[in-house]
Amino acid sequence: MTRLSMKTIKQLNEKDLKSKVQETRTELAKLRIDGSKGTLRKESGKLKPLRHDIARMLTRLNELRREK
């Protein structure tokens, strides 16, 4: 999964954002499992950007909820 810019995130609707958050959390969980097994070498730099993407998406979801 590529990094999502805030511009891209703002174009998504609430339903799409929720599904993207779920996908990203699943990917993050898989990477964390690989890290605990010791098989996470090349992808170790993906953890922090994924966490930041999730935070940005959740921020946008909260903004959408406050607008309602």
WOPEFEN-V62320 format. One record per residue. N is the residue number from 0. RES is the residue in one small letter. PHI is phi in whole degrees, -180 to 180 (none if undefined). BURIAL is 1 if it has 9 or more other C-alpha atoms within 8 Angstrom, else 0. Layout:
BEGIN
n=N res=RES phi=PHI burial=BURIAL
n=N res=RES phi=PHI burial=BURIAL
END
This chain:
BEGIN
n=0 res=m phi=none burial=0
n=1 res=t phi=-89 burial=0
n=2 res=r phi=-66 burial=0
n=3 res=l phi=-101 burial=0
n=4 res=s phi=-83 burial=0
n=5 res=m phi=-64 burial=0
n=6 res=k phi=-62 burial=0
n=7 res=t phi=-66 burial=0
n=8 res=i phi=-63 burial=1
n=9 res=k phi=-68 burial=0
n=10 res=q phi=-82 burial=0
n=11 res=l phi=-83 burial=0
n=12 res=n phi=-87 burial=0
n=13 res=e phi=-62 burial=0
n=14 res=k phi=-64 burial=0
n=15 res=d phi=-65 burial=0
n=16 res=l phi=-63 burial=1
n=17 res=k phi=-62 burial=1
n=18 res=s phi=-69 burial=0
n=19 res=k phi=-65 burial=0
n=20 res=v phi=-62 burial=1
n=21 res=q phi=-63 burial=0
n=22 res=e phi=-60 burial=0
n=23 res=t phi=-67 burial=1
n=24 res=r phi=-64 burial=1
n=25 res=t phi=-64 burial=0
n=26 res=e phi=-62 burial=0
n=27 res=l phi=-63 burial=1
n=28 res=a phi=-63 burial=0
n=29 res=k phi=-62 burial=0
n=30 res=l phi=-66 burial=1
n=31 res=r phi=-66 burial=1
n=32 res=i phi=-64 burial=0
n=33 res=d phi=-60 burial=1
n=34 res=g phi=-66 burial=1
n=35 res=s phi=-72 burial=0
n=36 res=k phi=-77 burial=0
n=37 res=g phi=93 burial=0
n=38 res=t phi=-103 burial=0
n=39 res=l phi=-100 burial=1
n=40 res=r phi=-107 burial=0
n=41 res=k phi=-71 burial=0
n=42 res=e phi=-98 burial=0
n=43 res=s phi=-66 burial=1
n=44 res=g phi=-80 burial=0
n=45 res=k phi=-88 burial=0
n=46 res=l phi=-63 burial=1
n=47 res=k phi=-64 burial=0
n=48 res=p phi=-61 burial=1
n=49 res=l phi=-65 burial=1
n=50 res=r phi=-63 burial=1
n=51 res=h phi=-68 burial=0
n=52 res=d phi=-62 burial=1
n=53 res=i phi=-61 burial=1
n=54 res=a phi=-62 burial=0
n=55 res=r phi=-65 burial=1
n=56 res=m phi=-67 burial=1
n=57 res=l phi=-67 burial=1
n=58 res=t phi=-62 burial=0
n=59 res=r phi=-65 burial=1
n=60 res=l phi=-61 burial=1
n=61 res=n phi=-65 burial=0
n=62 res=e phi=-62 burial=0
n=63 res=l phi=-64 burial=1
n=64 res=r phi=-67 burial=0
n=65 res=r phi=-70 burial=0
n=66 res=e phi=-70 burial=0
n=67 res=k phi=-72 burial=0
END
